[in-house]
Amino acid sequence: MNTPFAPNTLYYGDCLDIIAGFPDNYIDLICLDPPFNSNEKYNKVFKDSGLRIDPQIKAFDDVWLWDDKSAERVERVKNAVANPASKVIAGFEGFIPQSKMLSYTSYMAERLFMMHRILKETGSIYLHCDPYASHYLKLVMDAIFDENNFRNEIVWCYAGGGTPKWDYPRKHDIIFRYSKGTNVTFNVEYRPYGEHNTTGERATDRGGTRKKEYRKEGTPVNDWWTDIKPVINWSNERLGYPTQKPLTLYERIIKASSNPDDLVLDPFAGCGTTIEAAKKSGRDVIGIDILPFALRLINRYRLAPNGITPLPIEGVPVDMDTARQLAKTAPFKFQDWTISLIDGLASNPQKVGDDGIDGFGMFLNTPDNMDRKAIIVQVTGAAGSQKAKFDRLHANIRNENAAMGILITLDPQTAQRNWKHTLDPIRMGETTYAPIQCFSIEEYYRNNEQWDRILTLPSLANPWTGKHMQQNLLFEA
């Protein structure tokens, strides 16, 4: 993939593809918080939707599944003998065959190998993970970065949440720190001492006292961190993004392992904690995410409110010309991008044999007697009139027992008012909604990128959580 490399840029796509075009030995610090094993059944939101099909909604590049794609990836990694982790994955296949952990570790092995190439000799990488995967990922990291370059296993401890009946509460994450070489950038952080004898004397086990030398700076921060609180429901910084981490956590990492004007990479940018922390700390930054709405969130809710100039997004259309180009060269990527423009809709991960059903949505609040609650979406990147697509969507709404359909097109469908359908309007209280609507990318740009000026929809549920999807926020607060 020919990706133009530019610091202070956000990239839409799989980090494996994006960083393939990055130069060797160029990044000062890599911070990654890849997908955890959430065990979420994302399609449960649509359980009572009335749909005759089962929407297999997947969120946040969920790679914790074993499928044909996983099997192909494992074979690919095993055959990539230049990747030091190839033997590790081959070993994993022997004792955890066809498992979600094998799927995940092979996914990470491909990407970590690429990250090693682009990291400077003085650079560091911090891998954030949970205790379920940490021991597996440690072996992968040892192979790729060399066990001699293992620097720290940081334990981030936190409190809050419920208490299990039969276990100790699971209240920590693991952060692995590796360097690429021996001469590594590291700035020691000190914290103030607690209460001490002002004379510098300390009691001994055998009685008496002895002199103790104290640094004026304080004591170095250890590899277990208890002073950083997690993002909880009432945190001021909470954006409602699953797995969101506190800003202070990544400010500590960035200040410790980089210097001002250094280049920081987050290959799983999510809601942009690392991006904000890096920019506030005077670093250059690159963020990558496979979900385009995550990149919009970073600019809108991370950078702009702090007076930081929004970063350009590479790989996402910025006007009609680039939208047409994406539709022509990467139709599935165009499909996912257009669906992401409408808050409350999610793409169908099945791209082939989907019968023209490219995405789904769900009404939030409906009358008790309303048994059809789902929206189905069809996308086309073809130019001109899309009457045939309209008719197909009409049929799918009937066949799948959906309440509403949205047709997303490149060009406005000005003749839609004359197109016939036999669907009943949707009535909620005193408001009536058209059961089939068209949304064009041309209208989207003409209306200052505000989808709600084009479509008239009732409140939609967050397709991953079932909760309220705020008008201008991508996840509920």
Secondary structure, 3 states (H helix, E strand, C coil): CCCCCCCCEEEECCHHHHHHHCCCCCEEEEEECCCCCCCCCHHHHHCCCCCCCCCCCCCCCCCCCCCHHHHHHHHHHHHCCCCCCHHHHHHHHHHCCCCHHHHHHHHHHHHHHHHHHHEEEEEEEEEEECCCCHHHHHHHHHHHHCHHHEEEEEEEECCCCCCCCCCCCCCEEEEEEEECCCCCCCCCCEECCCCCCCCCEEECCCCCEEECCCCCCCEECCCEECCCCCCCCCCCCCCCCCCCCCHHHHHHHHHHHCCCCCEEEECCCCCCHHHHHHHHCCCEEEEEECCHHHHHHHHHHHHHHHCCCCCCEECCCCCHHHHHHHHHHCHHHHHHHHHHCCCCCEECCCCCCCCCCCEEEEECCCCCCCCCCEEEEEECCCCCCCHHHHHHHHHHHHHHCCCEEEEEECCCCHHHHHCCCCCCCEEECCEEECCEEEEEHHHHHHCCCCHHHCCCCCCEECCCCCCECCCCCCCCC
